């Protein structure tokens, strides 16, 4: 097993909520970048819609990220994009459930 393939415990903060994850060490930078992107989009849409409209903010941030991912990916990468969208949808659903 390569050192890059080892499992790594990380903690991501998304919208002020801690998400402990176990990821492949080689994928850690991508998860951190994705968390930063989600937080940036959430901040943007909180400014546009107001922070009181949490569901709308979360949905618009998810849509923005998904749209940009789909647009920039060719057909060969579409399965990977769908996997990432499903992961993002899971995080969004988890966030919404936590905030109820």
C-alpha positions in Angstrom: 0.0 0.0 0.0 1.3 3.4 -0.9 1.6 6.0 1.7 -0.9 8.1 -0.3 -3.5 5.4 -0.1 -3.7 5.2 3.7 -6.9 6.3 5.4 -6.8 9.6 7.1 -9.2 11.1 9.7 -10.0 14.7 8.9 -12.4 17.2 10.3 -14.1 19.6 8.0 -16.1 22.6 9.1 -19.0 23.4 6.8 -21.3 26.3 7.7 -20.1 26.1 11.3 -20.8 22.4 11.7 -18.0 19.9 12.2 -17.9 16.9 9.9 -15.4 14.2 10.9 -14.5 12.1 7.8 -12.2 9.2 7.0 -10.7 9.8 3.5 -7.8 8.5 1.5 -4.7 10.7 2.2 -4.4 11.4 -1.5 -7.9 12.8 -1.5 -7.6 15.0 1.5 -6.6 18.2 -0.4 -9.7 17.8 -2.6 -12.0 17.4 0.4 -10.5 20.5 2.0 -10.8 22.5 -1.2 -14.4 21.3 -1.6 -15.3 22.4 1.9 -13.8 25.8 1.3 -15.8 26.1 -1.9 -19.0 25.1 -0.2 -18.4 27.6 2.6 -17.6 30.4 0.1 -20.8 29.7 -1.9 -22.9 29.5 1.3 -21.5 32.9 2.4 -22.2 34.4 -1.1 -25.9 33.2 -1.0 -26.3 34.2 2.6 -25.4 37.7 1.5 -27.9 37.5 -1.4 -30.8 35.9 0.4 -30.1 36.7 4.0 -28.8 34.3 6.5 -32.3 33.5 7.8 -33.3 31.6 4.7 -31.0 28.6 5.3 -32.7 26.1 3.1 -32.8 28.5 0.1 -29.1 29.4 0.7 -28.0 25.8 0.9 -29.9 24.8 -2.2 -28.6 27.7 -4.2 -25.0 27.0 -3.1 -25.4 23.3 -4.0 -26.9 24.2 -7.4 -24.1 26.7 -8.1 -21.4 24.1 -7.3 -23.1 21.3 -9.2 -23.7 23.5 -12.2 -20.1 24.6 -12.4 -18.9 21.0 -12.0 -21.2 19.6 -14.7 -20.4 22.4 -17.1 -16.7 22.0 -16.8 -16.6 18.2 -17.1 -16.7 16.3 -20.3 -18.6 13.0 -20.8 -15.6 10.9 -19.7 -15.7 12.4 -16.3 -19.5 12.5 -15.8 -19.6 9.5 -13.5 -17.1 11.1 -11.1 -19.1 14.4 -11.2 -22.3 12.5 -10.3 -20.5 10.8 -7.4 -19.3 14.2 -6.1 -22.8 15.7 -6.5 -24.2 12.8 -4.5 -21.6 13.4 -1.8 -22.4 17.1 -1.8 -26.1 16.3 -1.6 -25.5 14.1 1.3 -23.6 16.9 3.1 -26.4 19.3 2.3 -29.0 16.9 3.6 -27.0 16.2 6.8 -26.6 20.0 7.4 -30.4 20.5 6.9 -31.2 17.7 9.3 -28.8 19.0 11.9 -30.3 22.5 11.7 -33.9 21.3 12.2 
